[in-house]
Amino acid sequence: MNQVSGLPKTPKTERGKRTRDKLLRAAEIEFGDKGFHEAGISGITHRAGVALGTFYTYFESKEEIFQALVSYMSRRTRSWIAERVEGAPD
């Protein structure tokens, strides 16, 4: 994990949040196409359209972005489900 506290880096600006999300969406495609072992940070940054150094502003490693991607996709899935069952009878 990043930072001294052991917590992931959290962007403070909207632009930073968009860039981090762009990296996560690119990682989703890269890992999906190539699998974890064949996927690379350079492939993720290429897909995201950002410089390689930008990756390290938000993540320290391929393992770290993969862990963040699992959380990111989990939140998106829960949100998608919640929208569809809202107001549904028990």
Backbone as XML, in Angstrom:
<?xml version="1.0"?>
<chain id="A" units="angstrom">
  <residue number="1" name="MET">
    <atom name="N" x="0.828" y="-1.185" z="0.000"/>
    <atom name="CA" x="0.000" y="0.000" z="0.000"/>
    <atom name="C" x="0.870" y="1.244" z="0.000"/>
  </residue>
  <residue number="2" name="ASN">
    <atom name="N" x="0.287" y="2.333" z="-0.344"/>
    <atom name="CA" x="0.990" y="3.608" z="-0.421"/>
    <atom name="C" x="0.970" y="4.313" z="0.921"/>
  </residue>
  <residue number="3" name="GLN">
    <atom name="N" x="1.754" y="5.315" z="0.985"/>
    <atom name="CA" x="1.812" y="6.235" z="2.115"/>
    <atom name="C" x="2.261" y="5.539" z="3.391"/>
  </residue>
  <residue number="4" name="VAL">
    <atom name="N" x="2.669" y="6.316" z="4.337"/>
    <atom name="CA" x="3.172" y="5.813" z="5.603"/>
    <atom name="C" x="2.082" y="5.075" z="6.370"/>
  </residue>
  <residue number="5" name="SER">
    <atom name="N" x="0.850" y="5.521" z="6.289"/>
    <atom name="CA" x="-0.241" y="4.930" z="7.057"/>
    <atom name="C" x="-0.631" y="3.549" z="6.571"/>
  </residue>
  <residue number="6" name="GLY">
    <atom name="N" x="-0.159" y="3.145" z="5.383"/>
    <atom name="CA" x="-0.541" y="1.854" z="4.837"/>
    <atom name="C" x="-1.845" y="1.896" z="4.064"/>
  </residue>
  <residue number="7" name="LEU">
    <atom name="N" x="-2.436" y="3.075" z="3.958"/>
    <atom name="CA" x="-3.682" y="3.224" z="3.215"/>
    <atom name="C" x="-3.382" y="3.623" z="1.782"/>
  </residue>
  <residue number="8" name="PRO">
    <atom name="N" x="-4.259" y="3.239" z="0.840"/>
    <atom name="CA" x="-4.027" y="3.645" z="-0.547"/>
    <atom name="C" x="-4.101" y="5.159" z="-0.710"/>
  </residue>
  <residue number="9" name="LYS">
    <atom name="N" x="-3.411" y="5.652" z="-1.715"/>
    <atom name="CA" x="-3.477" y="7.082" z="-2.023"/>
    <atom name="C" x="-4.875" y="7.400" z="-2.525"/>
  </residue>
  <residue number="10" name="THR">
    <atom name="N" x="-5.437" y="8.469" z="-2.004"/>
    <atom name="CA" x="-6.762" y="8.905" z="-2.429"/>
    <atom name="C" x="-6.620" y="10.273" z="-3.061"/>
  </residue>
  <residue number="11" name="PRO">
    <atom name="N" x="-7.017" y="10.404" z="-4.328"/>
    <atom name="CA" x="-6.907" y="11.714" z="-4.987"/>
    <atom name="C" x="-7.760" y="12.755" z="-4.270"/>
  </residue>
  <residue number="12" name="LYS">
    <atom name="N" x="-7.236" y="13.961" z="-4.184"/>
    <atom name="CA" x="-7.943" y="15.042" z="-3.498"/>
    <atom name="C" x="-8.726" y="15.925" z="-4.457"/>
  </residue>
  <residue number="13" name="THR">
    <atom name="N" x="-8.405" y="15.865" z="-5.741"/>
    <atom name="CA" x="-9.091" y="16.709" z="-6.718"/>
    <atom name="C" x="-9.983" y="15.853" z="-7.612"/>
  </residue>
  <residue number="14" name="GLU">
    <atom name="N" x="-10.935" y="16.494" z="-8.250"/>
    <atom name="CA" x="-11.799" y="15.786" z="-9.197"/>
    <atom name="C" x="-10.985" y="15.244" z="-10.373"/>
  </residue>
  <residue number="15" name="ARG">
    <atom name="N" x="-10.028" y="16.032" z="-10.823"/>
    <atom name="CA" x="-9.162" y="15.579" z="-11.917"/>
    <atom name="C" x="-8.392" y="14.321" z="-11.509"/>
  </residue>
  <residue number="16" name="GLY">
    <atom name="N" x="-7.870" y="14.324" z="-10.295"/>
    <atom name="CA" x="-7.152" y="13.157" z="-9.788"/>
    <atom name="C" x="-8.051" y="11.939" z="-9.697"/>
  </residue>
  <residue number="17" name="LYS">
    <atom name="N" x="-9.284" y="12.146" z="-9.248"/>
    <atom name="CA" x="-10.245" y="11.031" z="-9.162"/>
    <atom name="C" x="-10.553" y="10.490" z="-10.546"/>
  </residue>
  <residue number="18" name="ARG">
    <atom name="N" x="-10.702" y="11.385" z="-11.527"/>
    <atom name="CA" x="-10.972" y="10.935" z="-12.901"/>
    <atom name="C" x="-9.790" y="10.149" z="-13.462"/>
  </residue>
  <residue number="19" name="THR">
    <atom name="N" x="-8.587" y="10.619" z="-13.181"/>
    <atom name="CA" x="-7.396" y="9.931" z="-13.671"/>
    <atom name="C" x="-7.265" y="8.554" z="-13.032"/>
  </residue>
  <residue number="20" name="ARG">
    <atom name="N" x="-7.498" y="8.470" z="-11.737"/>
    <atom name="CA" x="-7.427" y="7.174" z="-11.044"/>
    <atom name="C" x="-8.484" y="6.231" z="-11.603"/>
  </residue>
  <residue number="21" name="ASP">
    <atom name="N" x="-9.688" y="6.722" z="-11.803"/>
    <atom name="CA" x="-10.753" y="5.885" z="-12.379"/>
    <atom name="C" x="-10.392" y="5.443" z="-13.799"/>
  </residue>
  <residue number="22" name="LYS">
    <atom name="N" x="-9.773" y="6.326" z="-14.564"/>
    <atom name="CA" x="-9.344" y="5.990" z="-15.919"/>
    <atom name="C" x="-8.328" y="4.838" z="-15.874"/>
  </residue>
  <residue number="23" name="LEU">
    <atom name="N" x="-7.407" y="4.903" z="-14.918"/>
    <atom name="CA" x="-6.431" y="3.827" z="-14.751"/>
    <atom name="C" x="-7.114" y="2.522" z="-14.341"/>
  </residue>
  <residue number="24" name="LEU">
    <atom name="N" x="-8.102" y="2.606" z="-13.473"/>
    <atom name="CA" x="-8.810" y="1.396" z="-13.049"/>
    <atom name="C" x="-9.599" y="0.777" z="-14.201"/>
  </residue>
  <residue number="25" name="ARG">
    <atom name="N" x="-10.246" y="1.601" z="-15.004"/>
    <atom name="CA" x="-10.990" y="1.076" z="-16.161"/>
    <atom name="C" x="-10.030" y="0.441" z="-17.174"/>
  </residue>
  <residue number="26" name="ALA">
    <atom name="N" x="-8.877" y="1.060" z="-17.365"/>
    <atom name="CA" x="-7.882" y="0.502" z="-18.278"/>
    <atom name="C" x="-7.332" y="-0.815" z="-17.725"/>
  </residue>
  <residue number="27" name="ALA">
    <atom name="N" x="-7.126" y="-0.873" z="-16.421"/>
    <atom name="CA" x="-6.639" y="-2.103" z="-15.788"/>
    <atom name="C" x="-7.663" y="-3.225" z="-15.939"/>
  </residue>
  <residue number="28" name="GLU">
    <atom name="N" x="-8.933" y="-2.882" z="-15.841"/>
    <atom name="CA" x="-9.999" y="-3.874" z="-16.021"/>
    <atom name="C" x="-9.882" y="-4.531" z="-17.402"/>
  </residue>
  <residue number="29" name="ILE">
    <atom name="N" x="-9.661" y="-3.737" z="-18.410"/>
    <atom name="CA" x="-9.526" y="-4.255" z="-19.776"/>
    <atom name="C" x="-8.217" y="-5.035" z="-19.934"/>
  </residue>
  <residue number="30" name="GLU">
    <atom name="N" x="-7.131" y="-4.469" z="-19.441"/>
    <atom name="CA" x="-5.813" y="-5.112" z="-19.566"/>
    <atom name="C" x="-5.796" y="-6.475" z="-18.871"/>
  </residue>
  <residue number="31" name="PHE">
    <atom name="N" x="-6.277" y="-6.543" z="-17.640"/>
    <atom name="CA" x="-6.307" y="-7.815" z="-16.926"/>
    <atom name="C" x="-7.285" y="-8.785" z="-17.583"/>
  </residue>
  <residue number="32" name="GLY">
    <atom name="N" x="-8.408" y="-8.256" z="-18.057"/>
    <atom name="CA" x="-9.397" y="-9.105" z="-18.723"/>
    <atom name="C" x="-8.863" y="-9.706" z="-20.016"/>
  </residue>
  <residue number="33" name="ASP">
    <atom name="N" x="-8.125" y="-8.905" z="-20.778"/>
    <atom name="CA" x="-7.583" y="-9.387" z="-22.052"/>
    <atom name="C" x="-6.388" y="-10.319" z="-21.879"/>
  </residue>
  <residue number="34" name="LYS">
    <atom name="N" x="-5.514" y="-9.999" z="-20.929"/>
    <atom name="CA" x="-4.231" y="-10.697" z="-20.842"/>
    <atom name="C" x="-4.066" y="-11.584" z="-19.622"/>
  </residue>
  <residue number="35" name="GLY">
    <atom name="N" x="-4.951" y="-11.431" z="-18.625"/>
    <atom name="CA" x="-4.747" y="-12.138" z="-17.368"/>
    <atom name="C" x="-3.741" y="-11.387" z="-16.515"/>
  </residue>
  <residue number="36" name="PHE">
    <atom name="N" x="-3.703" y="-11.725" z="-15.243"/>
    <atom name="CA" x="-2.857" y="-10.983" z="-14.307"/>
    <atom name="C" x="-1.383" y="-11.049" z="-14.673"/>
  </residue>
  <residue number="37" name="HIS">
    <atom name="N" x="-0.878" y="-12.238" z="-14.943"/>
    <atom name="CA" x="0.562" y="-12.398" z="-15.135"/>
    <atom name="C" x="1.083" y="-11.749" z="-16.414"/>
  </residue>
  <residue number="38" name="GLU">
    <atom name="N" x="0.305" y="-11.740" z="-17.470"/>
    <atom name="CA" x="0.743" y="-11.154" z="-18.740"/>
    <atom name="C" x="0.454" y="-9.661" z="-18.841"/>
  </residue>
  <residue number="39" name="ALA">
    <atom name="N" x="-0.477" y="-9.173" z="-18.035"/>
    <atom name="CA" x="-0.805" y="-7.742" z="-18.039"/>
    <atom name="C" x="0.377" y="-6.956" z="-17.497"/>
  </residue>
  <residue number="40" name="GLY">
    <atom name="N" x="0.516" y="-5.731" z="-17.978"/>
    <atom name="CA" x="1.618" y="-4.906" z="-17.509"/>
    <atom name="C" x="1.188" y="-3.476" z="-17.227"/>
  </residue>
  <residue number="41" name="ILE">
    <atom name="N" x="1.961" y="-2.823" z="-16.409"/>
    <atom name="CA" x="1.691" y="-1.430" z="-16.074"/>
    <atom name="C" x="1.745" y="-0.567" z="-17.325"/>
  </residue>
  <residue number="42" name="SER">
    <atom name="N" x="2.690" y="-0.845" z="-18.211"/>
    <atom name="CA" x="2.778" y="-0.041" z="-19.440"/>
    <atom name="C" x="1.532" y="-0.235" z="-20.301"/>
  </residue>
  <residue number="43" name="GLY">
    <atom name="N" x="0.984" y="-1.438" z="-20.333"/>
    <atom name="CA" x="-0.261" y="-1.683" z="-21.064"/>
    <atom name="C" x="-1.431" y="-0.933" z="-20.458"/>
  </residue>
  <residue number="44" name="ILE">
    <atom name="N" x="-1.468" y="-0.885" z="-19.139"/>
    <atom name="CA" x="-2.539" y="-0.165" z="-18.444"/>
    <atom name="C" x="-2.456" y="1.323" z="-18.750"/>
  </residue>
  <residue number="45" name="THR">
    <atom name="N" x="-1.251" y="1.888" z="-18.646"/>
    <atom name="CA" x="-1.115" y="3.326" z="-18.892"/>
    <atom name="C" x="-1.374" y="3.666" z="-20.356"/>
  </residue>
  <residue number="46" name="HIS">
    <atom name="N" x="-0.963" y="2.784" z="-21.252"/>
    <atom name="CA" x="-1.236" y="3.006" z="-22.675"/>
    <atom name="C" x="-2.742" y="3.043" z="-22.922"/>
  </residue>
  <residue number="47" name="ARG">
    <atom name="N" x="-3.454" y="2.078" z="-22.385"/>
    <atom name="CA" x="-4.915" y="2.027" z="-22.546"/>
    <atom name="C" x="-5.587" y="3.248" z="-21.921"/>
  </residue>
  <residue number="48" name="ALA">
    <atom name="N" x="-5.037" y="3.720" z="-20.805"/>
    <atom name="CA" x="-5.621" y="4.881" z="-20.112"/>
    <atom name="C" x="-5.238" y="6.197" z="-20.780"/>
  </residue>
  <residue number="49" name="GLY">
    <atom name="N" x="-4.215" y="6.166" z="-21.621"/>
    <atom name="CA" x="-3.760" y="7.389" z="-22.281"/>
    <atom name="C" x="-3.032" y="8.333" z="-21.342"/>
  </residue>
  <residue number="50" name="VAL">
    <atom name="N" x="-2.306" y="7.753" z="-20.389"/>
    <atom name="CA" x="-1.538" y="8.570" z="-19.446"/>
    <atom name="C" x="-0.080" y="8.125" z="-19.461"/>
  </residue>
  <residue number="51" name="ALA">
    <atom name="N" x="0.784" y="8.964" z="-18.940"/>
    <atom name="CA" x="2.208" y="8.650" z="-18.858"/>
    <atom name="C" x="2.457" y="7.581" z="-17.798"/>
  </residue>
  <residue number="52" name="LEU">
    <atom name="N" x="3.506" y="6.819" z="-17.997"/>
    <atom name="CA" x="3.857" y="5.755" z="-17.059"/>
    <atom name="C" x="4.026" y="6.302" z="-15.641"/>
  </residue>
  <residue number="53" name="GLY">
    <atom name="N" x="4.644" y="7.467" z="-15.515"/>
    <atom name="CA" x="4.831" y="8.069" z="-14.197"/>
    <atom name="C" x="3.531" y="8.378" z="-13.485"/>
  </residue>
  <residue number="54" name="THR">
    <atom name="N" x="2.486" y="8.647" z="-14.250"/>
    <atom name="CA" x="1.175" y="8.936" z="-13.659"/>
    <atom name="C" x="0.667" y="7.737" z="-12.877"/>
  </residue>
  <residue number="55" name="PHE">
    <atom name="N" x="0.941" y="6.537" z="-13.380"/>
    <atom name="CA" x="0.520" y="5.317" z="-12.680"/>
    <atom name="C" x="1.008" y="5.345" z="-11.237"/>
  </residue>
  <residue number="56" name="TYR">
    <atom name="N" x="2.297" y="5.706" z="-11.066"/>
    <atom name="CA" x="2.912" y="5.656" z="-9.744"/>
    <atom name="C" x="2.458" y="6.787" z="-8.825"/>
  </residue>
  <residue number="57" name="THR">
    <atom name="N" x="1.737" y="7.744" z="-9.350"/>
    <atom name="CA" x="1.106" y="8.751" z="-8.505"/>
    <atom name="C" x="-0.023" y="8.117" z="-7.696"/>
  </residue>
  <residue number="58" name="TYR">
    <atom name="N" x="-0.651" y="7.089" z="-8.270"/>
    <atom name="CA" x="-1.830" y="6.479" z="-7.660"/>
    <atom name="C" x="-1.602" y="5.067" z="-7.131"/>
  </residue>
  <residue number="59" name="PHE">
    <atom name="N" x="-0.655" y="4.341" z="-7.701"/>
    <atom name="CA" x="-0.427" y="2.948" z="-7.323"/>
    <atom name="C" x="1.066" y="2.657" z="-7.295"/>
  </residue>
  <residue number="60" name="GLU">
    <atom name="N" x="1.473" y="1.741" z="-6.424"/>
    <atom name="CA" x="2.883" y="1.379" z="-6.332"/>
    <atom name="C" x="3.245" y="0.181" z="-7.193"/>
  </residue>
  <residue number="61" name="SER">
    <atom name="N" x="2.254" y="-0.641" z="-7.556"/>
    <atom name="CA" x="2.571" y="-1.881" z="-8.253"/>
    <atom name="C" x="1.348" y="-2.422" z="-8.992"/>
  </residue>
  <residue number="62" name="LYS">
    <atom name="N" x="1.598" y="-3.408" z="-9.819"/>
    <atom name="CA" x="0.520" y="-4.098" z="-10.518"/>
    <atom name="C" x="-0.392" y="-4.793" z="-9.501"/>
  </residue>
  <residue number="63" name="GLU">
    <atom name="N" x="0.195" y="-5.352" z="-8.467"/>
    <atom name="CA" x="-0.602" y="-6.022" z="-7.433"/>
    <atom name="C" x="-1.536" y="-5.037" z="-6.741"/>
  </residue>
  <residue number="64" name="GLU">
    <atom name="N" x="-1.026" y="-3.835" z="-6.490"/>
    <atom name="CA" x="-1.850" y="-2.846" z="-5.803"/>
    <atom name="C" x="-3.024" y="-2.386" z="-6.659"/>
  </residue>
  <residue number="65" name="ILE">
    <atom name="N" x="-2.797" y="-2.153" z="-7.945"/>
    <atom name="CA" x="-3.917" y="-1.725" z="-8.788"/>
    <atom name="C" x="-4.913" y="-2.873" z="-8.955"/>
  </residue>
  <residue number="66" name="PHE">
    <atom name="N" x="-4.434" y="-4.107" z="-8.963"/>
    <atom name="CA" x="-5.342" y="-5.240" z="-9.060"/>
    <atom name="C" x="-6.253" y="-5.305" z="-7.833"/>
  </residue>
  <residue number="67" name="GLN">
    <atom name="N" x="-5.675" y="-5.125" z="-6.649"/>
    <atom name="CA" x="-6.484" y="-5.110" z="-5.426"/>
    <atom name="C" x="-7.487" y="-3.961" z="-5.453"/>
  </residue>
  <residue number="68" name="ALA">
    <atom name="N" x="-7.054" y="-2.794" z="-5.906"/>
    <atom name="CA" x="-7.958" y="-1.646" z="-6.008"/>
    <atom name="C" x="-9.052" y="-1.915" z="-7.028"/>
  </residue>
  <residue number="69" name="LEU">
    <atom name="N" x="-8.702" y="-2.613" z="-8.107"/>
    <atom name="CA" x="-9.680" y="-2.940" z="-9.144"/>
    <atom name="C" x="-10.764" y="-3.866" z="-8.606"/>
  </residue>
  <residue number="70" name="VAL">
    <atom name="N" x="-10.388" y="-4.829" z="-7.788"/>
    <atom name="CA" x="-11.378" y="-5.735" z="-7.190"/>
    <atom name="C" x="-12.366" y="-4.929" z="-6.348"/>
  </residue>
  <residue number="71" name="SER">
    <atom name="N" x="-11.865" y="-4.007" z="-5.540"/>
    <atom name="CA" x="-12.749" y="-3.159" z="-4.718"/>
    <atom name="C" x="-13.612" y="-2.259" z="-5.583"/>
  </residue>
  <residue number="72" name="TYR">
    <atom name="N" x="-13.008" y="-1.664" z="-6.609"/>
    <atom name="CA" x="-13.714" y="-0.769" z="-7.532"/>
    <atom name="C" x="-14.862" y="-1.505" z="-8.226"/>
  </residue>
  <residue number="73" name="MET">
    <atom name="N" x="-14.583" y="-2.691" z="-8.723"/>
    <atom name="CA" x="-15.614" y="-3.463" z="-9.425"/>
    <atom name="C" x="-16.697" y="-3.941" z="-8.462"/>
  </residue>
  <residue number="74" name="SER">
    <atom name="N" x="-16.306" y="-4.262" z="-7.246"/>
    <atom name="CA" x="-17.274" y="-4.683" z="-6.237"/>
    <atom name="C" x="-18.245" y="-3.547" z="-5.918"/>
  </residue>
  <residue number="75" name="ARG">
    <atom name="N" x="-17.713" y="-2.325" z="-5.749"/>
    <atom name="CA" x="-18.586" y="-1.168" z="-5.485"/>
    <atom name="C" x="-19.538" y="-0.925" z="-6.648"/>
  </residue>
  <residue number="76" name="ARG">
    <atom name="N" x="-19.019" y="-1.013" z="-7.878"/>
    <atom name="CA" x="-19.862" y="-0.809" z="-9.063"/>
    <atom name="C" x="-20.955" y="-1.867" z="-9.146"/>
  </residue>
  <residue number="77" name="THR">
    <atom name="N" x="-20.621" y="-3.097" z="-8.839"/>
    <atom name="CA" x="-21.600" y="-4.189" z="-8.887"/>
    <atom name="C" x="-22.685" y="-3.986" z="-7.830"/>
  </residue>
  <residue number="78" name="ARG">
    <atom name="N" x="-22.271" y="-3.661" z="-6.608"/>
    <atom name="CA" x="-23.261" y="-3.432" z="-5.540"/>
    <atom name="C" x="-24.175" y="-2.263" z="-5.880"/>
  </residue>
  <residue number="79" name="SER">
    <atom name="N" x="-23.626" y="-1.203" z="-6.454"/>
    <atom name="CA" x="-24.422" y="-0.045" z="-6.841"/>
    <atom name="C" x="-25.428" y="-0.419" z="-7.926"/>
  </residue>
  <residue number="80" name="TRP">
    <atom name="N" x="-24.964" y="-1.169" z="-8.930"/>
    <atom name="CA" x="-25.830" y="-1.601" z="-10.026"/>
    <atom name="C" x="-26.990" y="-2.442" z="-9.492"/>
  </residue>
  <residue number="81" name="ILE">
    <atom name="N" x="-26.699" y="-3.359" z="-8.592"/>
    <atom name="CA" x="-27.737" y="-4.220" z="-8.017"/>
    <atom name="C" x="-28.705" y="-3.397" z="-7.174"/>
  </residue>
  <residue number="82" name="ALA">
    <atom name="N" x="-28.169" y="-2.512" z="-6.343"/>
    <atom name="CA" x="-29.003" y="-1.699" z="-5.460"/>
    <atom name="C" x="-30.006" y="-0.859" z="-6.248"/>
  </residue>
  <residue number="83" name="GLU">
    <atom name="N" x="-29.571" y="-0.306" z="-7.388"/>
    <atom name="CA" x="-30.469" y="0.487" z="-8.224"/>
    <atom name="C" x="-31.616" y="-0.364" z="-8.763"/>
  </residue>
  <residue number="84" name="ARG">
    <atom name="N" x="-31.354" y="-1.602" z="-9.061"/>
    <atom name="CA" x="-32.354" y="-2.454" z="-9.678"/>
    <atom name="C" x="-33.320" y="-3.093" z="-8.685"/>
  </residue>
  <residue number="85" name="VAL">
    <atom name="N" x="-32.915" y="-3.218" z="-7.443"/>
    <atom name="CA" x="-33.810" y="-3.827" z="-6.457"/>
    <atom name="C" x="-34.494" y="-2.787" z="-5.568"/>
  </residue>
  <residue number="86" name="GLU">
    <atom name="N" x="-34.130" y="-1.523" z="-5.754"/>
    <atom name="CA" x="-34.749" y="-0.475" z="-4.951"/>
    <atom name="C" x="-36.266" y="-0.487" z="-5.181"/>
  </residue>
  <residue number="87" name="GLY">
    <atom name="N" x="-36.985" y="-0.518" z="-4.094"/>
    <atom name="CA" x="-38.437" y="-0.494" z="-4.183"/>
    <atom name="C" x="-39.072" y="-1.845" z="-4.510"/>
  </residue>
  <residue number="88" name="ALA">
    <atom name="N" x="-38.247" y="-2.859" z="-4.681"/>
    <atom name="CA" x="-38.793" y="-4.191" z="-4.975"/>
    <atom name="C" x="-39.413" y="-4.785" z="-3.708"/>
  </residue>
  <residue number="89" name="PRO">
    <atom name="N" x="-40.522" y="-5.457" z="-3.854"/>
    <atom name="CA" x="-41.124" y="-6.095" z="-2.670"/>
    <atom name="C" x="-40.244" y="-7.231" z="-2.182"/>
  </residue>
  <residue number="90" name="ASP">
    <atom name="N" x="-40.309" y="-7.473" z="-0.896"/>
    <atom name="CA" x="-39.533" y="-8.590" z="-0.309"/>
    <atom name="C" x="-40.085" y="-9.914" z="-0.764"/>
  </residue>
</chain>
